[in-house]
Amino acid sequence: MPGKPTELRKPVARRAFISAAAGLGSAALAAPFVRGAHASGPLTVAFWDHWVPGANEALRAIVEEWAAESRVELRLDFITSVGAKNVLTARAEARAKVGHDVMVHPAWQIAFHHQQLEPLDDIATEIESAYGPFDEMASFVARIEGRWRGLPAPSGTHAFPMASRVDLLRQHAGVDLQQLFPVDRARRREDQIASWSWEAFLVHAGRLKQAGRPFAAAIGTGTDAQNWLAPLLLAFGAVLINARGEIVVESDETRNALEYVVRLAEQMPDGVHAWDDSDNNRWLAEDRAGVIVNPPSAWVTAALGKPAVGQQIWHHDLPAGPNGRYRAVQPHFFGIWDFARNKPAARALIRHLADRDVVRRLVVASRGYDLPMVRALRDFPIWDEAGPPVGTIANYPVRGNETAVVAGYPAPPRIAALIHNQGTVGALAARVTQGGESIEKAIAWAKRELETYLRG
């Protein structure tokens, strides 16, 4: 992802209330929850520090409008994910049992903290009654033991499609990405998209490397590494731990997937094992890569810094393997700590931020980066209209036959959280591509690691 300051932004002190904006219809819906909220003291909230310029400011304005109308004293933090500071902050608060009332947790962190998070089933029911069901992966990650312990946040949730150079794929691979993955979903031809496979991509990657614009992706324990390697392994049918909690990493599917990763790594830049989550973005934005796997943040950076590059970037489906086509998502969830001091206001804010118009404002402010986890709220025109090139993020929400997953899936949430947090998928791939281990030794290592996860 694009470089961001690593410092923690200063918390907002007592805010001067401002006039409520017109048109935010959810205020009336939220009002019953706010009763007594003012008397409960300030509401403290920790949001994810957004990558896209202007997105934090839009979220701050929306929350401050709501606070003014609801007569709630508000204190906000925006906490960076660089160095996992947001995750580490949540762990520190959970141990100390003091901190923010509301905190945004990425991916599997709801499963990690669920015993200290308030159930939110009533708000989930109200949102789904108003707008329809949440995405299946949101439920899988945040509905623990039958209770919603977190709810999808409209700011921060993102997916990991391929982001590719239209001109380079056309010139060196003979692939017209805009024709294969068009803006108009009605024009998608799944029979043609079937040719977009991992085996075909290996050939494309070789040609791109020869042209000096390789496929650029980290191989290691970082977040971005998990979010292209986990879908790749699943596409080959490789699973570390299944839904029953059984270790199944030792399989022909895993061997085939790792053999493929070894071959693909040969067509990638040197040094990818030392990359962090910003390197792949820089390579694409700086005209050094032909393809990466990432949200539109690299495109935004290129559009601002190198417009000629940004105008050639197209976001689209990942390749398919023998077991299908998968794409990683990185949901962000609101959680209310059980030690929160102002739970009524916390619940009211979460409900307010699920309002359709609020979600629309945040999606527009993020230039389409934020991805609602309510399927019916993926109809905003921003994805089809954003550019240049116009339509570059039309396929950023899953439009075809990809299955959205979070790294660690389909293991039970507690185990999946460990697989994700430890970067096990990326570490396994690194052992065979950098460490020089045989595939059998790498699988044996993974089995030992997974056994420790099951023992707790």
Buried (B, 14 or more C-beta within 10 A) or exposed (E): BBBBEEEBBEBBEEBEBEEBBEEBEBBEBBBEBBEEBBEBEBBBBBBBBBBBBEBBEBBBBBBBBBBBBBEBBBBBBBBBBBEBBBBEBBBEBBEEEEBBBBBBBBBBBBBBBBEBBBBBEEBBEEBBEBBEBBBEBBBBBBBBEEBBBBBBBBBBBBBBBBBBBBBBBBBBBEBEBBEBBBBEEEEBEEEEBEEBBBEBBBEBBBBBBEEEBBBBBBBBBBBBBBBBBBBBBBBBBBBBBEEEEEBBBEBEBBBBBBEBBEBBBEBBBEEBBEBBBBBBBBBBBBBBBBBBBBBBBBBBBBBEEBEEBBBBBBBBBBBBBEBBBBBBBBBBBBBBBBBBBBBBBBBBBBBBBBBBEBBBBBBBBBBBBBBBBBBEBBEBEBBBEBBEBEBBBBBBBBBBEBBBBBBBBBBBBBBBBBBBBBBBBBBBBBBBBBEEBEBEEBBBBBBEBBEEBBEE
